[in-house]
C-alpha cells in the first residue's frame, strides 16, 4: 500500500519519468500544487490524463519541451479547477 505524501511542489524536469511513474506519483501526492515535468520526453497524453484525474489542487504545471503530448492531453489538464499557470514552451501541435 502506498503512503500519501505531503509535498506541495515537485520538480522533475529533464528526468526519465514515464506515464507509469507519474501514475504512482499522482496517486499518492494529492496535495501537489505545482509540478514541473518539463523536458520529460517519456510523458504522453496518458500521463497528463492521470495528472488531471488525481491532482485537483494543481495550480501550476510545467510541460516545457514535453514532445509526446498532444491537444488531447492538454484538454484534460485544462479541466483542472485551480490551474493558473501552464508552461508549454517548445511544444508543437502535431
N, C-alpha and C positions, 0 to 999 in steps of 0.2 A: 504494500500500500504506500502511495506517495504522500509525503507530508507537505502541507501548504507552506509556501514561503511568504515572507513579508516584504520582499523587495518592491520598491516603487519605481525605480529606474534601472534599466539594464541595457548595456551597450555591448553588442556582439558584432560590430562592424568588421567586415573582411574575414569572417571566420567560416568554417566549413559546415555550419549548421544546416540541417536538411529539414524537410517538412516533418519527418518523424521526430527529430529533435525538438522542433517547435511544438509539436503535439504534446510531448512530455512537459515542456516548459509551461505552456499556457494552461494546462490542466492543473497546475499546482500554484502558479503565481498570479492569482486573480487580482491582486492589489496593484499590479503594474499600471502606472500612468504614463510612462514613457518607455518606448522600445526602439532601439537602434539596431537594425539588421541590414544597414547599407552595405553594398558590395558583397552580400552573401549570395553567391551565384547559384546555390542549390535550392533556394526558396522559390516555390511556384505558387500558383493560384490556390492550390490545396492548402498550403501553409497559411496564406492570408485569410482564407475562409476559417481556419481553425483559430487564428488570432481574433477575428471578428466575432466568432461564436463564444469565445471564452474570456476575452478581456474587455468587458463592458465599461471599465473605468479608464480605458486608454484615452489619453488626451493628445499624445504626440507619437508619431511613428516615422522613422527614417528608412526610406526604401531606396536611397540613392544608389544607383548602379545595379539594382536588382533586375537582371536582364531576362529572367524567366517568368516574370509576371505580366499579365495582360489586363485589359479592362474588366475582365470577369472577376479577377481577384480584387481589383480596385473598387469595384461596385460593392463588394462585401465590406471592405474597410470603411467605405464612406457611410455605412449604416451605423457605425459606432456613435452612440449618442453624445459622448463628451469630446470627440475628436476635434481639435482646433489647429493642429499643426501636422502637415504631411509633406515630407521631402521626397520629391520624385526626380531629382537631378539625374541626368544620364539615362532616363527612362525613354524607351522608344516604343511607340504603339505599333504592333505587328498586325 
